Amino acid sequence: MARQARQRVPEGPAPDPAVQKLRIRYTKRGRLRFTSSRDFQRALERALRRADVPMAFSAGFHPHPKISYANAAATGTGSEAEYFEISVTQRVEPESVRVALDEALPEGIDILQVVEAAPGALADRLEASDWLLEFAGVPFEVLQAAVTALLERDTAEVTRLTKSGPRTFDVRASIVSARVLEPRDALADTVTTHVVGSDCAILRMVVRHTTPAVRPDDILTALREIADLQPPRPPLVTRLAQGPLDIANVRVTDPLE
């Protein structure tokens, strides 16, 4: 009891309570695809201050803004569909937050959409991702043969080094669909602002989110091991969408709807 009586408690008033939660979609384009998650977090916190967003903060000796991140793309990967949530202490107009925050962030990190959060966890709505991989210098026929060989397998195990050591898992089960496209077909097929190169074969695939998460790099490993696919340089990887998986139409839908 005496020890409990000596415990320190933070001085000053308790932080203002959160009255609203916002869900935000943003991009990572161009050179900013090489920013790490920590780099983005620092840039976002500065931008929230510059945009004068009335952020809610945690209690305790080291208060921090209430921001939660969901399934961020790996460093080096571009994305048209990254998400985070913030809590605020005053009710705000989502579109005004989108405009102010977009102006405060560097070019390449663009705020596309801000909505008031619906009930439930955002992470639970991110069931799959729609990926676009650009293989410069790889003929269409070579990539098509490699993808066909992978899809014909019932399983395709790869081993990845994780923080807890090597881990082997099946990537084939996570692939919902995979199509090889030529650049002219990819341009017509893609409804985002992403522009593909003109001298490459394109792999467009829908991948289910699993545990552990199957990354595009894991599927590239499977293509190399199964079909000896050896592109002259690593493909340019862009996430076009992530959200609920519509199995009937084999597509990824909007998690903010």
C-alpha positions as a LaTeX table, in Angstrom:
\begin{tabular}{lrrr}
\hline
Residue & $x$ (\AA) & $y$ (\AA) & $z$ (\AA) \\
\hline
Met1 & 0.00 & 0.00 & 0.00 \\
Ala2 & 2.84 & 2.40 & 0.84 \\
Arg3 & 4.47 & 1.70 & $-2.52$ \\
Gln4 & 1.21 & 2.46 & $-4.31$ \\
Ala5 & 0.90 & 5.76 & $-2.41$ \\
Arg6 & 4.32 & 6.86 & $-3.71$ \\
Gln7 & 3.48 & 6.25 & $-7.39$ \\
Arg8 & 3.83 & 9.36 & $-9.51$ \\
Val9 & 0.82 & 10.73 & $-11.32$ \\
Pro10 & 0.92 & 13.20 & $-14.21$ \\
Glu11 & 0.48 & 16.82 & $-13.19$ \\
Gly12 & $-2.04$ & 19.14 & $-14.78$ \\
Pro13 & $-5.50$ & 18.57 & $-16.17$ \\
Ala14 & $-6.53$ & 15.43 & $-18.01$ \\
Pro15 & $-6.43$ & 15.67 & $-21.83$ \\
Asp16 & $-9.60$ & 16.75 & $-23.62$ \\
Pro17 & $-11.71$ & 13.74 & $-24.61$ \\
Ala18 & $-12.05$ & 12.64 & $-28.23$ \\
Val19 & $-15.45$ & 13.47 & $-29.73$ \\
Gln20 & $-14.94$ & 12.29 & $-33.31$ \\
Lys21 & $-12.83$ & 9.74 & $-35.20$ \\
Leu22 & $-11.80$ & 10.21 & $-38.83$ \\
Arg23 & $-10.59$ & 7.63 & $-41.35$ \\
Ile24 & $-8.17$ & 8.89 & $-43.96$ \\
Arg25 & $-6.91$ & 7.49 & $-47.27$ \\
Tyr26 & $-3.59$ & 8.70 & $-48.65$ \\
Thr27 & $-1.05$ & 7.86 & $-51.34$ \\
Lys28 & 2.68 & 7.16 & $-51.54$ \\
Arg29 & 3.84 & 8.21 & $-55.00$ \\
Gly30 & 7.10 & 8.85 & $-56.80$ \\
Arg31 & 10.22 & 9.04 & $-54.65$ \\
Leu32 & 8.15 & 9.05 & $-51.47$ \\
Arg33 & 7.50 & 5.34 & $-51.96$ \\
Phe34 & 10.92 & 4.97 & $-50.32$ \\
Thr35 & 9.84 & 6.62 & $-47.05$ \\
Ser36 & 9.62 & 4.27 & $-44.09$ \\
Ser37 & 6.60 & 4.00 & $-41.83$ \\
Arg38 & 8.46 & 5.95 & $-39.14$ \\
Asp39 & 9.35 & 8.70 & $-41.63$ \\
Phe40 & 5.70 & 9.02 & $-42.60$ \\
Gln41 & 4.56 & 9.10 & $-38.98$ \\
Arg42 & 6.89 & 12.00 & $-38.19$ \\
Ala43 & 5.80 & 13.90 & $-41.32$ \\
Leu44 & 2.13 & 13.31 & $-40.50$ \\
Glu45 & 2.41 & 14.58 & $-36.93$ \\
Arg46 & 4.09 & 17.78 & $-38.18$ \\
Ala47 & 1.42 & 18.19 & $-40.87$ \\
Leu48 & $-1.41$ & 17.75 & $-38.35$ \\
Arg49 & 0.05 & 20.59 & $-36.29$ \\
Arg50 & 0.48 & 22.84 & $-39.34$ \\
Ala51 & $-3.06$ & 22.07 & $-40.47$ \\
Asp52 & $-4.36$ & 23.00 & $-37.00$ \\
Val53 & $-6.26$ & 19.74 & $-36.59$ \\
Pro54 & $-7.64$ & 19.57 & $-32.97$ \\
Met55 & $-5.97$ & 16.27 & $-32.16$ \\
Ala56 & $-6.88$ & 14.17 & $-29.13$ \\
Phe57 & $-3.92$ & 13.03 & $-27.03$ \\
Ser58 & $-3.29$ & 10.08 & $-24.76$ \\
Ala59 & $-2.96$ & 10.55 & $-21.00$ \\
Gly60 & 0.17 & 9.87 & $-18.96$ \\
Phe61 & 3.64 & 11.36 & $-18.68$ \\
His62 & 4.31 & 11.23 & $-22.43$ \\
Pro63 & 1.10 & 12.19 & $-24.24$ \\
His64 & 0.99 & 11.38 & $-27.94$ \\
Pro65 & $-1.61$ & 12.11 & $-30.61$ \\
Lys66 & $-4.26$ & 9.44 & $-31.05$ \\
Ile67 & $-3.37$ & 8.08 & $-34.49$ \\
Ser68 & $-3.74$ & 4.47 & $-35.58$ \\
Tyr69 & $-2.20$ & 3.03 & $-38.74$ \\
Ala70 & $-3.58$ & 0.11 & $-40.73$ \\
Asn71 & $-1.56$ & $-2.32$ & $-42.86$ \\
Ala72 & 1.00 & 0.12 & $-44.26$ \\
Ala73 & 2.83 & $-0.79$ & $-47.47$ \\
Ala74 & 6.48 & $-1.75$ & $-47.19$ \\
Thr75 & 9.28 & 0.75 & $-47.84$ \\
Gly76 & 9.90 & 0.97 & $-51.58$ \\
Thr77 & 6.31 & 0.15 & $-52.45$ \\
Gly78 & 4.03 & 2.77 & $-53.98$ \\
Ser79 & 0.40 & 2.95 & $-52.99$ \\
Glu80 & $-2.86$ & 4.58 & $-53.95$ \\
Ala81 & $-4.63$ & 3.21 & $-50.88$ \\
Glu82 & $-2.98$ & 3.67 & $-47.48$ \\
Tyr83 & $-5.11$ & 4.34 & $-44.40$ \\
Phe84 & $-4.92$ & 5.74 & $-40.90$ \\
Glu85 & $-7.36$ & 7.01 & $-38.26$ \\
Ile86 & $-7.20$ & 10.07 & $-36.03$ \\
Ser87 & $-9.27$ & 11.17 & $-33.05$ \\
Val88 & $-10.12$ & 14.84 & $-32.52$ \\
Thr89 & $-11.41$ & 16.89 & $-29.58$ \\
Gln90 & $-13.77$ & 19.06 & $-31.63$ \\
Arg91 & $-16.15$ & 18.04 & $-34.38$ \\
Val92 & $-14.72$ & 18.96 & $-37.76$ \\
Glu93 & $-15.81$ & 18.89 & $-41.39$ \\
Pro94 & $-13.96$ & 15.95 & $-43.01$ \\
Glu95 & $-13.43$ & 17.72 & $-46.34$ \\
Ser96 & $-11.84$ & 20.74 & $-44.65$ \\
Val97 & $-9.42$ & 18.41 & $-42.86$ \\
Arg98 & $-8.60$ & 16.71 & $-46.17$ \\
Val99 & $-7.75$ & 20.02 & $-47.86$ \\
Ala100 & $-5.69$ & 21.41 & $-44.97$ \\
Leu101 & $-3.78$ & 18.18 & $-44.35$ \\
Asp102 & $-3.09$ & 17.65 & $-48.06$ \\
Glu103 & $-1.57$ & 21.14 & $-48.29$ \\
Ala104 & 0.63 & 20.50 & $-45.24$ \\
Leu105 & 2.13 & 17.22 & $-46.53$ \\
Pro106 & 4.87 & 16.91 & $-49.16$ \\
Glu107 & 4.03 & 16.20 & $-52.79$ \\
Gly108 & 3.66 & 12.46 & $-53.31$ \\
Ile109 & 1.80 & 11.96 & $-50.04$ \\
Asp110 & $-1.66$ & 13.04 & $-51.12$ \\
Ile111 & $-4.77$ & 12.93 & $-48.96$ \\
Leu112 & $-7.49$ & 11.47 & $-51.15$ \\
Gln113 & $-10.39$ & 10.98 & $-48.78$ \\
Val114 & $-11.45$ & 11.78 & $-45.21$ \\
Val115 & $-14.64$ & 10.38 & $-43.68$ \\
Glu116 & $-16.10$ & 10.04 & $-40.23$ \\
Ala117 & $-15.33$ & 6.57 & $-38.91$ \\
Ala118 & $-18.09$ & 3.99 & $-38.98$ \\
Pro119 & $-18.50$ & 1.44 & $-36.15$ \\
Gly120 & $-16.02$ & $-1.42$ & $-36.05$ \\
Ala121 & $-12.29$ & $-1.63$ & $-36.62$ \\
Leu122 & $-10.83$ & $-0.32$ & $-39.87$ \\
Ala123 & $-8.23$ & $-3.11$ & $-39.90$ \\
Asp124 & $-11.03$ & $-5.70$ & $-40.04$ \\
Arg125 & $-12.25$ & $-4.19$ & $-43.33$ \\
Leu126 & $-8.86$ & $-4.50$ & $-45.03$ \\
Glu127 & $-9.28$ & $-8.05$ & $-46.30$ \\
Ala128 & $-7.25$ & $-7.94$ & $-49.53$ \\
Ser129 & $-5.05$ & $-5.76$ & $-51.73$ \\
Asp130 & $-5.02$ & $-5.09$ & $-55.47$ \\
Trp131 & $-1.40$ & $-4.95$ & $-56.67$ \\
Leu132 & 0.23 & $-3.77$ & $-59.89$ \\
Leu133 & 3.78 & $-4.97$ & $-60.64$ \\
Glu134 & 5.72 & $-3.52$ & $-63.59$ \\
Phe135 & 8.45 & $-5.81$ & $-64.93$ \\
Ala136 & 10.71 & $-3.66$ & $-67.10$ \\
Gly137 & 12.67 & $-5.66$ & $-69.65$ \\
Val138 & 10.58 & $-8.83$ & $-69.20$ \\
Pro139 & 8.67 & $-10.03$ & $-72.30$ \\
Phe140 & 4.94 & $-10.55$ & $-71.91$ \\
Glu141 & 5.22 & $-14.26$ & $-72.82$ \\
Val142 & 7.91 & $-14.91$ & $-70.20$ \\
Leu143 & 5.89 & $-13.35$ & $-67.38$ \\
Gln144 & 2.71 & $-15.08$ & $-68.56$ \\
Ala145 & 4.38 & $-18.49$ & $-68.50$ \\
Ala146 & 5.77 & $-17.91$ & $-65.00$ \\
Val147 & 2.41 & $-16.77$ & $-63.58$ \\
Thr148 & 0.60 & $-19.69$ & $-65.23$ \\
Ala149 & 3.06 & $-22.13$ & $-63.65$ \\
Leu150 & 2.42 & $-20.58$ & $-60.23$ \\
Leu151 & $-1.37$ & $-20.61$ & $-60.57$ \\
Glu152 & $-1.33$ & $-24.27$ & $-61.61$ \\
Arg153 & 0.17 & $-25.21$ & $-58.25$ \\
Asp154 & $-2.03$ & $-26.24$ & $-55.33$ \\
Thr155 & 0.57 & $-24.84$ & $-52.95$ \\
Ala156 & 3.67 & $-22.69$ & $-53.31$ \\
Glu157 & 5.73 & $-22.46$ & $-50.15$ \\
Val158 & 8.37 & $-19.81$ & $-49.61$ \\
Thr159 & 10.61 & $-19.04$ & $-46.64$ \\
Arg160 & 11.02 & $-15.53$ & $-45.29$ \\
Leu161 & 13.33 & $-14.36$ & $-42.51$ \\
Thr162 & 11.21 & $-12.75$ & $-39.77$ \\
Lys163 & 12.11 & $-11.21$ & $-36.41$ \\
Ser164 & 11.59 & $-14.63$ & $-34.82$ \\
Gly165 & 13.65 & $-16.46$ & $-37.43$ \\
Pro166 & 12.91 & $-18.19$ & $-40.76$ \\
Arg167 & 9.23 & $-18.89$ & $-41.44$ \\
Thr168 & 7.81 & $-21.01$ & $-44.26$ \\
Phe169 & 4.28 & $-20.43$ & $-45.55$ \\
Asp170 & 2.09 & $-21.00$ & $-48.60$ \\
Val171 & 1.65 & $-17.98$ & $-50.90$ \\
Arg172 & $-0.56$ & $-19.70$ & $-53.47$ \\
Ala173 & $-3.58$ & $-19.82$ & $-51.16$ \\
Ser174 & $-3.53$ & $-16.04$ & $-50.75$ \\
Ile175 & $-3.67$ & $-15.28$ & $-54.50$ \\
Val176 & $-7.31$ & $-14.61$ & $-55.43$ \\
Ser177 & $-6.53$ & $-13.65$ & $-59.05$ \\
Ala178 & $-3.50$ & $-12.85$ & $-61.20$ \\
Arg179 & $-3.48$ & $-11.48$ & $-64.75$ \\
Val180 & $-0.59$ & $-10.56$ & $-67.02$ \\
Leu181 & $-1.20$ & $-7.41$ & $-69.09$ \\
Glu182 & 0.63 & $-5.43$ & $-71.69$ \\
Pro183 & 1.11 & $-1.70$ & $-70.93$ \\
Arg184 & $-1.71$ & $-0.55$ & $-73.24$ \\
Asp185 & $-4.10$ & $-2.99$ & $-71.54$ \\
Ala186 & $-2.95$ & $-1.96$ & $-68.07$ \\
Leu187 & $-3.66$ & 1.70 & $-68.80$ \\
Ala188 & $-7.24$ & 0.86 & $-69.77$ \\
Asp189 & $-7.57$ & $-1.55$ & $-66.87$ \\
Thr190 & $-6.39$ & 0.87 & $-64.16$ \\
Val191 & $-8.80$ & 3.50 & $-62.91$ \\
Thr192 & $-6.32$ & 5.39 & $-60.70$ \\
Thr193 & $-3.86$ & 8.14 & $-61.57$ \\
His194 & $-1.02$ & 5.60 & $-61.66$ \\
Val195 & 0.68 & 5.52 & $-65.07$ \\
Val196 & 2.58 & 2.40 & $-66.10$ \\
Gly197 & 5.70 & 2.33 & $-68.25$ \\
Ser198 & 5.63 & 1.50 & $-71.94$ \\
Asp199 & 8.42 & $-1.10$ & $-72.04$ \\
Cys200 & 7.28 & $-3.65$ & $-69.49$ \\
Ala201 & 4.98 & $-6.57$ & $-68.80$ \\
Ile202 & 2.42 & $-5.98$ & $-66.07$ \\
Leu203 & 1.20 & $-8.32$ & $-63.33$ \\
Arg204 & $-2.13$ & $-7.30$ & $-61.77$ \\
Met205 & $-3.18$ & $-9.44$ & $-58.83$ \\
Val206 & $-5.62$ & $-9.52$ & $-55.94$ \\
Val207 & $-4.03$ & $-10.97$ & $-52.81$ \\
Arg208 & $-5.91$ & $-11.90$ & $-49.68$ \\
His209 & $-4.55$ & $-10.57$ & $-46.38$ \\
Thr210 & $-3.41$ & $-13.52$ & $-44.29$ \\
Thr211 & $-1.30$ & $-14.23$ & $-41.21$ \\
Pro212 & 1.56 & $-13.98$ & $-41.85$ \\
Ala213 & 0.89 & $-11.36$ & $-44.52$ \\
Val214 & 1.83 & $-12.45$ & $-48.04$ \\
Arg215 & 3.76 & $-9.61$ & $-49.69$ \\
Pro216 & 4.47 & $-9.05$ & $-53.38$ \\
Asp217 & 8.11 & $-9.96$ & $-52.63$ \\
Asp218 & 6.96 & $-13.37$ & $-51.41$ \\
Ile219 & 5.11 & $-13.99$ & $-54.67$ \\
Leu220 & 8.20 & $-12.88$ & $-56.60$ \\
Thr221 & 10.19 & $-15.45$ & $-54.63$ \\
Ala222 & 7.67 & $-18.13$ & $-55.63$ \\
Leu223 & 7.87 & $-17.10$ & $-59.31$ \\
Arg224 & 11.65 & $-17.35$ & $-59.17$ \\
Glu225 & 11.68 & $-20.74$ & $-57.46$ \\
Ile226 & 8.88 & $-22.30$ & $-59.56$ \\
Ala227 & 9.50 & $-20.75$ & $-62.99$ \\
Asp228 & 13.03 & $-19.34$ & $-62.73$ \\
Leu229 & 11.74 & $-15.81$ & $-63.37$ \\
Gln230 & 14.78 & $-13.54$ & $-63.14$ \\
Pro231 & 13.85 & $-9.95$ & $-64.09$ \\
Pro232 & 16.85 & $-7.72$ & $-64.94$ \\
Arg233 & 15.82 & $-5.38$ & $-62.13$ \\
Pro234 & 13.21 & $-5.52$ & $-59.36$ \\
Pro235 & 9.67 & $-4.72$ & $-60.54$ \\
Leu236 & 7.99 & $-1.46$ & $-59.61$ \\
Val237 & 5.26 & $-2.37$ & $-57.12$ \\
Thr238 & 2.14 & $-0.27$ & $-56.49$ \\
Arg239 & $-0.88$ & $-1.04$ & $-54.34$ \\
Leu240 & $-3.96$ & 0.18 & $-56.21$ \\
Ala241 & $-6.54$ & $-0.65$ & $-53.53$ \\
Gln242 & $-7.09$ & $-2.45$ & $-50.25$ \\
Gly243 & $-10.34$ & $-3.17$ & $-48.51$ \\
Pro244 & $-13.21$ & $-5.68$ & $-48.34$ \\
Leu245 & $-12.89$ & $-8.58$ & $-50.76$ \\
Asp246 & $-15.76$ & $-9.04$ & $-53.21$ \\
Ile247 & $-15.28$ & $-12.70$ & $-54.12$ \\
Ala248 & $-18.15$ & $-12.82$ & $-56.61$ \\
Asn249 & $-16.62$ & $-10.08$ & $-58.77$ \\
Val250 & $-12.98$ & $-10.78$ & $-57.80$ \\
Arg251 & $-12.25$ & $-7.23$ & $-56.76$ \\
Val252 & $-11.28$ & $-5.12$ & $-53.76$ \\
Thr253 & $-13.92$ & $-2.61$ & $-52.64$ \\
Asp254 & $-13.78$ & 0.69 & $-50.73$ \\
Pro255 & $-13.28$ & 0.22 & $-46.95$ \\
Leu256 & $-14.55$ & 3.76 & $-46.26$ \\
Glu257 & $-18.01$ & 3.22 & $-47.73$ \\
\hline
\end{tabular}
